[in-house]
Amino acid sequence: MGHYAKLNAENIVVFVTVSRNEDDEMELEISAQTGDTYRRTSYNTHGGVHKLGGTPFRKNYAGIGYTYDAARDAFIAPKPFASWVLDEATCWWGAPVPRPTTGKWQWDEATVSWVEV
């Protein structure tokens, strides 16, 4: 089965659908039939790694609200905080300072730091 993300004019994913076929030809066929833009996405790809050992595809599985970045050929989740930075290898957002390894922490954007909870 193939999964395909429908994009709006700003390359934002508005929904993801399933097809029997999984290939780039189907991506073009769906787009041509509907007049909309679709991009194939891999259900098993997260952070640039295929969780079943296959070839990763477009860095991350598309979700509603994600952006398709054509230059990176990747789906990128919405940025959770203004200060967070994109990891180019995974196309995931990360805090500008590492989270402490012990205890429970949450991000505080006002202080741009982790706060223990």
N, C-alpha and C positions, 0 to 999 in steps of 0.2 A: 504494500500500500504506500501511496505517496501522500505527503501533506503539502499544502500550498497556501501561502499567505496572500490575501488580497490587500493591495496597497492603495492608499488615497493619493492625491496629487502631491502631498508632501513626503511620500514614501513611509507613511505611518501605517502599521498593520491594523486593519479594521476587522478582520476575522480570518480564521484558518479553517480550511476545508480538507477533506480527504478524498482521494481518487484511487482507483484500482491500480493505476500505473504510477511508477516513480521514475521519471526521467525528464531531461530538459526539454524534450519535444512536447511532453504533456504541458509543461509550464507555458510554452508558446501557444499551444492549442487552446488551452483554457483562456488565456489572455485574448486570443483572436476571436474566440466564440462569444465572449462576454463583452468585449470592448474595454475591459478593466485590466489593470496590471496585477499579475500574480507572480510570485517567486516561490520556488520549491524550498522547503525547509525540512530538516532532519529531526525527527522526534527523539533520536538517540544522541544528538550532538549538544553538548553543554560545555561552555568555556573552551571551545576549540578541541574538545576530546570526544571521540565516539565511545559511548559507555559500553558497547559490545565489542570493541576492538576494531571496528571498521574504520573507514576513512571519514574524518570529520567533515561536515558540510556547513558552510556559512556561520561558523563559530557557535551559534546558539539556536535552539528551537525557537521559532517566532511565537510571540504572544501578542494579544491585543494591546496596542499602545506602543509596541516596540517600533524602532525605526530600522528600515533597511538602508544600510550604508553601501552604496554601489562601489565606492572607491575601495572599501575594505572587503566587499562582497560578504557582508556580515549583518546579522540581526542583533540590534543592541537595545537592551531594556531602557525604559525611561530613567533618567538620572535621578537618584533618590535625594541627593543633597547638592547644593550649588558648589560646595568645596570638593566634592569627590572627583576623582580622576579616572579616566578610562585606561584599563590595562589592554594594550594593543594585542597581546598574545591571546587573551581570552575574550576580549570585548565585553568584559564585566566591569562595573564600577567598583571602586575601592576607596576607602577613607585615605586622606592624605597622611595620616599617622597610623601605625599598626595598632590593632586592638590588643590590650593586655591578654596574656594567655591563661590567667587564672581569675576566677570570679565571674560575675555577670555584669555585662557592660552594655550601654546603649549610646548611640552617637548623639552628641549635642552640637548642633550646627552653630548656635550662638557663640560658643567658645571654641569651636572647631577642635573638639577633643572628645575622648571617651569618658563617660561618667558611670561610676559603679552604681548598680541598682540593687 
